Amino acid sequence: MFVVRKRQSADLIERLDPGYWHPAYDRLLARCRPPLEPLGEFIEQITYGAIVTGREPPPDPHGPFLLGQGALRHGGVDLGECPRIAPNSPWARERCMVRRGDLLIARSGSGSLERNRLAVYHADEPAVVDCWVDLVRLRGIEPDYVAVFLKTRFGWGQIHRLINGVGPPNLSFDEIRSLRVPTSEADLQREIAGRYAAEVLPLHQAAEYEGALRAMRAIVRDLETRLTDG
């Protein structure tokens, strides 16, 4: 008996779950009226925090905040439970430093990535991401608009499709770059970003997290309607 081995594509090998190929994903995106472009076209930098094993980060009350997945709330980044660490420690590398406007996405896990934990950083405090958070620096597109879009059924549907493979939920850099977003309507981008700043961010900054969540959900619903009905 002869066995013929045929080289398979990496995508096919990685996506063994038949749910990944379900046509419902394509039908969902087809309902989004504006043209979609890969998010990678707008990514200036993408990285994650330093991986340091066998020890804890040294505390420093004047150092940068260390942002983990738990800091990513639906209304924004919560610094309340984040430790401050020594600025000269291995965890505080320059590439991990967060800037205002950076999009932060949970890298993996059923309790974080599967709950669509992502937020834009709006604080002036110095901070770095830990190894479980991806830092996505964008150019040419409103980061708050991207964050809201990724919470719509069009954005989350793409993420859910990508993490619906074999093994623990995980989103790679290439998969983040492949996420498609509607980018042609600059006025809509500014409107959504403005609504977030006016309706969600003040509640989040006041630690009124339930109110911020409700306000965010309202903006998400409105954006879904705008993208389908015009």
C-alpha positions, 0 to 999 in steps of 0.5 A, spaced: 500 500 500 502 506 498 501 513 502 501 519 498 502 525 502 500 532 499 503 538 502 497 542 506 497 550 507 498 553 514 491 555 514 488 549 513 492 545 518 491 550 523 483 551 522 481 543 523 475 545 526 469 545 521 466 551 525 471 555 522 469 554 515 461 555 516 458 560 511 455 564 516 461 568 517 461 570 510 454 572 510 455 576 516 460 580 513 457 581 507 451 585 510 456 590 512 455 596 507 462 599 506 468 596 503 472 593 508 480 593 509 485 589 513 487 592 519 494 591 518 494 597 513 493 601 519 498 598 524 504 602 525 507 597 531 504 591 534 507 587 540 506 584 547 509 585 554 516 582 556 516 575 558 520 574 564 519 567 568 521 565 575 520 572 578 515 577 580 516 584 577 519 589 583 514 594 585 516 601 585 510 607 587 513 611 582 514 607 576 509 605 570 503 601 571 503 594 568 497 592 564 494 585 564 488 583 561 484 584 567 485 592 566 481 591 559 474 593 561 469 594 556 469 602 557 476 603 557 483 601 561 482 600 568 488 602 572 485 601 579 488 594 580 494 595 576 501 594 580 507 600 579 513 596 577 521 599 577 522 603 571 529 599 570 526 592 570 526 587 564 518 588 564 519 595 563 522 595 556 521 601 551 517 596 546 512 595 551 511 602 553 504 604 552 502 611 549 495 615 549 491 612 543 494 605 543 489 599 542 490 594 547 487 587 546 487 580 550 492 575 547 489 569 549 484 565 554 477 563 555 476 568 560 479 574 556 480 573 549 473 570 548 470 575 552 472 580 547 477 584 552 480 590 548 480 597 550 484 604 548 489 607 552 487 614 554 491 615 561 497 620 561 500 615 566 506 611 564 504 604 563 507 598 560 503 591 557 504 585 560 506 578 556 498 577 555 496 583 552 497 585 545 499 593 544 497 595 537 499 602 535 495 605 529 495 610 524 490 613 519 484 611 523 481 612 529 483 607 534 476 608 538 472 607 532 476 601 531 475 598 538 467 600 537 467 596 531 471 590 534 465 590 539 460 589 533 457 583 531 461 584 524 468 585 528 467 580 534 464 575 528 471 575 525 475 574 532 470 569 534 472 565 527 479 566 528 479 563 535 475 557 533 480 553 532 484 547 535 487 549 542 486 554 547 483 561 544 489 565 541 489 571 536 496 572 533 499 578 530 498 576 523 490 574 525 490 581 528 493 584 521 487 580 517 481 583 521 477 587 516 474 594 518 470 599 514 475 605 513 472 609 507 467 614 512 472 619 516 466 622 518 463 616 521 470 614 524 470 621 528 463 621 530 464 614 533 470 616 537 467 623 539 461 619 542 466 615 546 469 621 549 463 624 551 458 618 553 463 612 555 470 615 557 467 620 563 463 614 566 469 609 565 474 615 569 469 615 574 469 608 575 461 607 573 463 601 570 456 599 569 454 605 566 460 605 561 458 598 559 451 600 557 453 607 554 458 603 550 453 597 548 449 603 545 454 606 541 456 599 538 448 598 536 448 604 533 454 603 529 452 596 527 445 600 524 449 605 520 454 600 517 448 596 514 442 601 513 446 607 511 
